[in-house]
Amino acid sequence: MAEIPGRRLLPLIRRGKTILRAWMELRLGTTQVDGLTVDLGSGGSSNFELMRRGTDARVLKVDLWPEAGPDLVANLESPLPLASASVDGVMLLNVLEHMYGYEQVLCEIGRVLRPGGLLVMSTPFLFPVHTAWRDDLFTDDYFRWTGSALRRLLIGPARFSGPIRISACDLGPFAAAASLTTPELRWGLLRMSVAGFAFVLDGVLRRLREGRDGMSRSEWVVGYYVEATK
């Protein structure tokens, strides 16, 4: 997957998106889907509309919270009320870290996807612990995984045998620091300014390190975006 430069994130950051969220939305715009895609933990989002969609593309939104307006109310840590090999795609965006029984979730995704079906998944890494109350439902935050760990989970419990493409949001150490701090800033222009300054500093750091051995940018990963074929 081609890298996304930090400057492309700035308009989205100004509109209130985190660095990771802005990066993920641009990644979604590069992914092609067709047929029936199930958006697990959709929370009433419009993530599906950000993707490149074929003429037969349609979405089934699944969430535990009825007020989010899903098409299907279901607990993702229980067996999904979907037939085996019945869907063409699954979206799992910033959800897996909230699933204590994450292996069960991945196994169910592997079960409902048809052979050749596509899983589109994102998950944070260097990111604040984030929880939420929705009426009487509490969403906790349990886990973080490296790209290598995500690959092993997909090959193992979920039994994916096709190509697994993992992209890291690794804009640099200053961007990682900005990712942790900018969500606390109320004003969009200030968030954008802090993020933009961080991107400039990371660019300077990269130029200083050119041709030298040392720390890799991949050590400052804010999150991952995965496209895995069943």
C-alpha positions as CSV (number, residue, x, y, z in Angstrom):
1,M,0.0,0.0,0.0
2,A,1.3,3.4,-0.9
3,E,2.2,5.8,1.9
4,I,-0.1,8.7,2.8
5,P,1.8,11.9,3.5
6,G,0.8,13.8,6.7
7,R,-0.3,16.9,4.8
8,R,-3.2,15.0,3.3
9,L,-4.5,14.4,6.8
10,L,-4.7,18.1,7.9
11,P,-8.1,19.1,6.5
12,L,-9.7,16.1,8.2
13,I,-7.9,16.8,11.5
14,R,-9.2,20.4,11.4
15,R,-12.7,19.0,11.1
16,G,-12.2,17.0,14.3
17,K,-10.7,13.7,13.2
18,T,-7.8,12.2,15.1
19,I,-4.6,11.6,13.1
20,L,-5.4,7.8,13.1
21,R,-9.0,8.4,12.1
22,A,-8.0,10.7,9.3
23,W,-5.4,8.3,8.0
24,M,-7.9,5.4,8.2
25,E,-10.5,7.2,6.2
26,L,-8.0,8.0,3.4
27,R,-7.0,4.3,3.4
28,L,-10.7,3.3,3.1
29,G,-10.9,5.3,-0.1
30,T,-8.3,3.0,-1.7
31,T,-10.2,-0.2,-0.9
32,Q,-12.5,-1.8,-3.4
33,V,-15.6,-3.8,-2.2
34,D,-18.4,-5.5,-4.0
35,G,-21.3,-7.7,-3.0
36,L,-22.5,-7.9,0.6
37,T,-20.2,-6.3,3.2
38,V,-20.9,-6.6,6.9
39,D,-19.8,-3.7,9.1
40,L,-19.2,-5.1,12.6
41,G,-19.4,-2.6,15.4
42,S,-20.5,0.1,12.9
43,G,-21.9,2.4,15.6
44,G,-24.1,4.2,13.0
45,S,-21.0,5.3,11.0
46,S,-20.8,5.9,7.3
47,N,-17.4,4.2,6.8
48,F,-18.8,2.0,4.0
49,E,-19.5,5.1,1.9
50,L,-15.9,6.1,2.0
51,M,-14.8,2.9,0.1
52,R,-14.6,2.3,-3.6
53,R,-17.8,0.3,-4.3
54,G,-18.8,-1.9,-7.1
55,T,-22.2,-1.8,-8.8
56,D,-23.5,-4.6,-6.5
57,A,-21.9,-3.3,-3.3
58,R,-24.2,-3.1,-0.3
59,V,-23.7,-3.1,3.5
60,L,-25.2,-4.8,6.5
61,K,-24.5,-2.8,9.7
62,V,-24.2,-4.8,12.9
63,D,-23.9,-3.4,16.4
64,L,-24.7,-4.2,20.0
65,W,-26.2,-0.7,20.6
66,P,-29.7,-0.4,19.1
67,E,-29.7,3.4,19.3
68,A,-26.9,3.4,16.7
69,G,-29.5,2.3,14.1
70,P,-27.8,-0.9,12.9
71,D,-29.5,-3.3,10.5
72,L,-28.8,-6.1,12.9
73,V,-28.3,-6.0,16.7
74,A,-25.8,-8.6,17.9
75,N,-23.1,-9.2,20.4
76,L,-19.8,-9.6,18.4
77,E,-18.3,-11.8,21.0
78,S,-21.1,-14.4,20.5
79,P,-21.7,-16.5,17.4
80,L,-22.9,-14.1,14.6
81,P,-26.5,-14.7,13.4
82,L,-25.2,-15.2,9.8
83,A,-24.7,-18.3,7.7
84,S,-21.3,-19.7,7.0
85,A,-19.6,-18.4,3.8
86,S,-22.5,-16.0,3.3
87,V,-20.9,-12.6,2.9
88,D,-18.4,-11.1,0.5
89,G,-16.7,-8.7,2.9
90,V,-16.4,-7.7,6.6
91,M,-15.4,-4.4,8.1
92,L,-13.9,-4.3,11.6
93,L,-12.8,-0.7,12.1
94,N,-11.3,0.2,15.5
95,V,-13.3,-2.5,17.2
96,L,-11.0,-5.4,17.9
97,E,-9.3,-3.7,20.8
98,H,-12.6,-3.5,22.6
99,M,-13.3,-7.2,22.3
100,Y,-12.0,-9.2,25.2
101,G,-12.8,-12.4,23.3
102,Y,-11.0,-11.2,20.2
103,E,-10.1,-14.7,19.0
104,Q,-13.8,-15.7,18.9
105,V,-14.6,-12.5,16.9
106,L,-11.9,-13.4,14.3
107,C,-13.0,-17.0,14.1
108,E,-16.6,-15.9,13.4
109,I,-15.4,-13.5,10.7
110,G,-13.5,-16.4,9.1
111,R,-16.6,-18.5,9.3
112,V,-19.1,-16.1,7.6
113,L,-16.7,-14.9,4.9
114,R,-16.9,-16.8,1.6
115,P,-13.7,-18.1,0.1
116,G,-12.0,-15.1,-1.5
117,G,-13.9,-12.7,0.7
118,L,-12.2,-9.6,2.1
119,L,-11.7,-8.5,5.7
120,V,-11.0,-4.8,6.1
121,M,-9.7,-4.0,9.6
122,S,-8.1,-1.2,11.5
123,T,-6.8,-1.1,15.0
124,P,-4.8,1.5,17.1
125,F,-1.4,1.0,18.6
126,L,0.2,4.1,20.0
127,F,-3.2,5.6,21.0
128,P,-4.9,6.7,24.2
129,V,-7.0,4.1,26.1
130,H,-10.6,4.9,25.0
131,T,-13.8,3.7,26.7
132,A,-17.4,4.8,26.4
133,W,-20.8,4.5,28.1
134,R,-23.8,4.1,25.8
135,D,-26.9,4.0,27.9
136,D,-26.3,0.9,30.1
137,L,-23.6,-0.6,27.8
138,F,-20.0,0.0,28.7
139,T,-17.3,-0.3,26.0
140,D,-13.9,-1.1,27.5
141,D,-10.4,-1.0,25.8
142,Y,-8.3,-4.1,26.3
143,F,-5.6,-4.7,23.8
144,R,-3.0,-3.5,21.3
145,W,-1.2,-5.6,18.6
146,T,1.7,-5.1,16.3
147,G,1.4,-5.8,12.7
148,S,3.2,-9.2,13.1
149,A,0.7,-10.2,15.8
150,L,-2.3,-9.3,13.6
151,R,-0.9,-11.4,10.8
152,R,-0.5,-14.4,13.1
153,L,-4.0,-14.0,14.5
154,L,-5.5,-14.0,11.0
155,I,-3.5,-17.0,9.8
156,G,-4.1,-18.9,13.0
157,P,-7.5,-18.5,14.7
158,A,-9.3,-16.9,11.7
159,R,-7.7,-19.4,9.2
160,F,-7.1,-16.8,6.4
161,S,-5.1,-18.4,3.6
162,G,-5.1,-15.6,1.0
163,P,-3.0,-12.4,0.8
164,I,-2.8,-10.3,4.0
165,R,-1.7,-6.7,3.4
166,I,-0.9,-4.6,6.5
167,S,-0.2,-0.9,6.4
168,A,1.2,1.0,9.4
169,C,0.4,4.6,10.2
170,D,4.0,5.4,11.0
171,L,4.5,9.1,10.2
172,G,7.2,9.4,12.9
173,P,7.8,10.1,16.6
174,F,6.5,13.6,16.6
175,A,3.3,12.5,14.8
176,A,2.9,9.7,17.3
177,A,3.2,12.3,20.2
178,A,0.7,14.5,18.4
179,S,-1.7,11.6,18.0
180,L,-1.7,11.1,21.8
181,T,-2.2,14.8,22.6
182,T,-4.3,16.5,19.9
183,P,-7.6,14.7,20.9
184,E,-7.4,16.8,24.1
185,L,-7.5,20.1,22.1
186,R,-10.9,21.6,21.5
187,W,-10.2,23.9,18.5
188,G,-9.8,22.4,15.1
189,L,-7.3,25.0,13.9
190,L,-5.1,24.3,16.9
191,R,-5.3,20.6,16.4
192,M,-4.4,21.0,12.8
193,S,-1.5,23.3,13.6
194,V,0.0,21.0,16.2
195,A,-0.3,18.0,13.9
196,G,1.2,20.0,11.0
197,F,4.1,21.1,13.0
198,A,4.7,17.4,14.1
199,F,4.7,16.3,10.4
200,V,7.3,19.0,9.6
201,L,9.5,17.9,12.5
202,D,9.2,14.2,11.4
203,G,10.2,15.3,7.8
204,V,13.3,17.1,9.1
205,L,14.2,14.0,11.2
206,R,13.9,11.7,8.2
207,R,16.2,13.9,6.2
208,L,18.8,13.9,9.0
209,R,18.7,10.2,9.2
210,E,19.0,9.5,5.5
211,G,21.9,7.1,4.9
212,R,22.4,6.4,8.6
213,D,21.7,3.3,10.6
214,G,19.4,3.7,13.5
215,M,15.8,3.8,14.7
216,S,13.2,3.0,12.1
217,R,10.0,5.0,11.7
218,S,8.0,1.8,12.0
219,E,8.7,1.9,15.8
220,W,6.3,4.9,16.1
221,V,3.2,3.2,14.7
222,V,-0.1,4.9,15.6
223,G,-2.3,2.2,14.2
224,Y,-2.7,-0.5,11.5
225,Y,-4.9,-1.0,8.4
226,V,-5.4,-4.5,7.2
227,E,-6.8,-6.0,4.0
228,A,-7.0,-9.8,4.4
229,T,-8.4,-12.3,1.8
230,K,-10.0,-15.4,3.1
